[in-house]
Amino acid sequence: MDPVDSRPTPLLEVRALAFSRNEEPVFGPLEFAVDAGEALLVQGGNGSGKTTLLRVLAGLLRADSGEVAIDGNPADHHLRSRAIAYLGHLPGLKGDLTALENLEFLCGLQGRRRAQLPGPAMAMVGLGGYEDALARQLSAGQKKRLSLARLWLSPAPLWLLDEPYANLDLQGIELVNRMVQAHLRGGGAALVTTHGAYAAPPVRTKLLEMEARR
Ligand SMILES: Nc1ncnc2c1ncn2[C@@H]1O[C@H](COP(=O)(O)OP(=O)(O)OP(=O)(O)O)[C@@H](O)[C@H]1O
């Protein structure tokens, strides 16, 4: 068989992807691919477009041009919502629900991985005992941990993690790394933004360097 044909289809493939605001280019055109079992570290200084790229990939912003394929298929809204778990800067929690209710609500909305349950996921991220705490009463790091529990429960294979280490203590940073490692071992992939001088998951990693345009 032709060795080219035997290459696996990337979990994520991006071709000529470009985004601008008010006719000012923010990034692109970008080309990259991420296979199952791989992480892509998206590096760059403040304002270089890392968050914007992840929001475009998640379908929260519309690119000017280019193509995004997930598992070889054009990434329409339906495919994105099934295949992508997005961890943004804001935790996206319902403040008046308890921590556990937040996870149950999101599992109801987005489904969850088989064999994973909200209670054990809370314990895994170090929030055992906080099940009945209102989300708005959690500290910034605890909110981030709750978002990590939600990520862990998600059945989506492609993780888009925007500054996942922000607000976390050392154990939290190790937690993120362990989660990324386990996710990749299970056949998932992850894009992780970082400023560079920060932690990075100790996994098979590619680099994408972003540069500020102004
Ligand atoms: N909502 C917005 N409206 C207008 N411009 C924006 C908006 N969000 C971001 N920008 C601009 O787009 C550019 C890229 O921003 P982005 O947040 O993607 O950078 P980043 O690399 O994630 O930065 P940081 O490391 O500071 O989080 C910046 O010049 C920023 O000022």
Ligand as a Chemical Component Dictionary entry (heavy atoms), coordinates in Angstrom:
data_LIG
# 
_chem_comp.id                   LIG 
_chem_comp.type                 NON-POLYMER 
_chem_comp.pdbx_formal_charge   0 
_chem_comp.three_letter_code    LIG 
# 
loop_
_chem_comp_atom.comp_id 
_chem_comp_atom.atom_id 
_chem_comp_atom.alt_atom_id 
_chem_comp_atom.type_symbol 
_chem_comp_atom.charge 
_chem_comp_atom.model_Cartn_x 
_chem_comp_atom.model_Cartn_y 
_chem_comp_atom.model_Cartn_z 
_chem_comp_atom.pdbx_ordinal 
LIG N1  N1  N 0 -13.705 41.355 21.540 1  
LIG C1  C1  C 0 -12.700 41.965 20.901 2  
LIG N2  N2  N 0 -12.920 43.068 20.179 3  
LIG C2  C2  C 0 -11.924 43.693 19.511 4  
LIG N3  N3  N 0 -10.640 43.261 19.516 5  
LIG C3  C3  C 0 -10.364 42.158 20.232 6  
LIG C4  C4  C 0 -11.365 41.458 20.962 7  
LIG N4  N4  N 0 -10.780 40.385 21.555 8  
LIG C5  C5  C 0 -9.482  40.431 21.221 9  
LIG N5  N5  N 0 -9.224  41.488 20.435 10 
LIG C6  C6  C 0 -7.908  41.837 19.844 11 
LIG O1  O1  O 0 -7.489  40.728 19.047 12 
LIG C7  C7  C 0 -6.089  40.499 19.211 13 
LIG C8  C8  C 0 -5.844  39.073 19.648 14 
LIG O2  O2  O 0 -6.415  38.886 20.942 15 
LIG P1  P1  P 0 -6.388  37.467 21.678 16 
LIG O3  O3  O 0 -7.215  37.601 22.914 17 
LIG O4  O4  O 0 -6.766  36.421 20.715 18 
LIG O5  O5  O 0 -4.841  37.320 22.039 19 
LIG P2  P2  P 0 -4.116  36.285 23.001 20 
LIG O6  O6  O 0 -2.904  35.812 22.277 21 
LIG O7  O7  O 0 -5.068  35.245 23.481 22 
LIG O8  O8  O 0 -3.698  37.239 24.202 23 
LIG P3  P3  P 0 -3.431  36.948 25.768 24 
LIG O9  O9  O 0 -2.166  36.183 25.853 25 
LIG O10 O10 O 0 -3.282  38.339 26.305 26 
LIG O11 O11 O 0 -4.633  36.244 26.343 27 
LIG C9  C9  C 0 -5.605  41.561 20.195 28 
LIG O12 O12 O 0 -5.036  42.619 19.455 29 
LIG C10 C10 C 0 -6.852  42.021 20.905 30 
LIG O13 O13 O 0 -6.747  43.376 21.280 31 
# 
loop_
_chem_comp_bond.comp_id 
_chem_comp_bond.atom_id_1 
_chem_comp_bond.atom_id_2 
_chem_comp_bond.value_order 
_chem_comp_bond.pdbx_ordinal 
LIG N1  C1  SING 1  
LIG C1  N2  SING 2  
LIG C1  C4  DOUB 3  
LIG N2  C2  DOUB 4  
LIG C2  N3  SING 5  
LIG N3  C3  DOUB 6  
LIG C3  C4  SING 7  
LIG C3  N5  SING 8  
LIG C4  N4  SING 9  
LIG N4  C5  DOUB 10 
LIG C5  N5  SING 11 
LIG N5  C6  SING 12 
LIG C6  O1  SING 13 
LIG C6  C10 SING 14 
LIG O1  C7  SING 15 
LIG C7  C8  SING 16 
LIG C7  C9  SING 17 
LIG C8  O2  SING 18 
LIG O2  P1  SING 19 
LIG P1  O3  DOUB 20 
LIG P1  O4  SING 21 
LIG P1  O5  SING 22 
LIG O5  P2  SING 23 
LIG P2  O6  DOUB 24 
LIG P2  O7  SING 25 
LIG P2  O8  SING 26 
LIG O8  P3  SING 27 
LIG P3  O9  DOUB 28 
LIG P3  O10 SING 29 
LIG P3  O11 SING 30 
LIG C9  O12 SING 31 
LIG C9  C10 SING 32 
LIG C10 O13 SING 33 
# 
